[in-house]
């Protein structure tokens, strides 16, 4: 019994010492069938929008096939996080880097992978890398997403009417968004779904304004998983471009609106000035009294106008720079000439008096 305990204790110590030196190690291997031996096989790291793009700066490593067409990459230098990779080999080396994929032949395969995964490519005739076994679970879910999108695209491919085509694009985008939200938790899958929507000619800008939460959820998911690096920064750059377009359009609209409102205020001011001048010109004509046939003196006419303006005797005296007694004398003379007894009768007399 004591011997068993000692053995278990030593075994535990051995495991304890071995844990710190355990680390992930990837392996990518398989075969390509080619007439030429020693084909160069490339392993590349891709941005999310580079599924069909190939450049030299994407390439991480390269290796040569042996006489049987076997190749292999392995080590600990890939990211521990799931990322998008490509395996490819040029069919015609003289034409440089090239991607070919159709029903008859292919020379590349994109896949999601990490430093702890393995993937094996079995022989597949002229369609190189078309048959693979990948231990990465995220890659398996990506294959399901591509299958789902392929079914949608196949059903939409027969549509010829332009309006119906646009509706099909909108329908594709909404279904992929819904599929992404319900079935995919991994941020890279959400990012790839976003790119599939964007490259389908869907109006992402308008949708971004209406459904900001969908795009912010992708951003938050990427930041939590990748930190402020790689795919998160690339996505933020894409979203910033969309936001800038929206802001520029809003700025242009408000600028035009301000110009219009400014012009409208200018026009209203011009109209107001003309109306004011018109009223100013009309008012004297409407209110001006003609006293030529009443035999009133100039001073009596002035006093009459001030009386009709409801000025008191004192206010009349101040306005004409004469004494209060002189005002009263003029008023008595006015009453006598016009045969009236008070201000009210004076106003009525002049109101009914025919104008010249």
Order of alpha helices (4+ residues) and beta strands (2+ residues): alpha-beta-beta-beta-beta-beta-beta-beta-beta-alpha-alpha-alpha-alpha-alpha-alpha-alpha-alpha-alpha-alpha
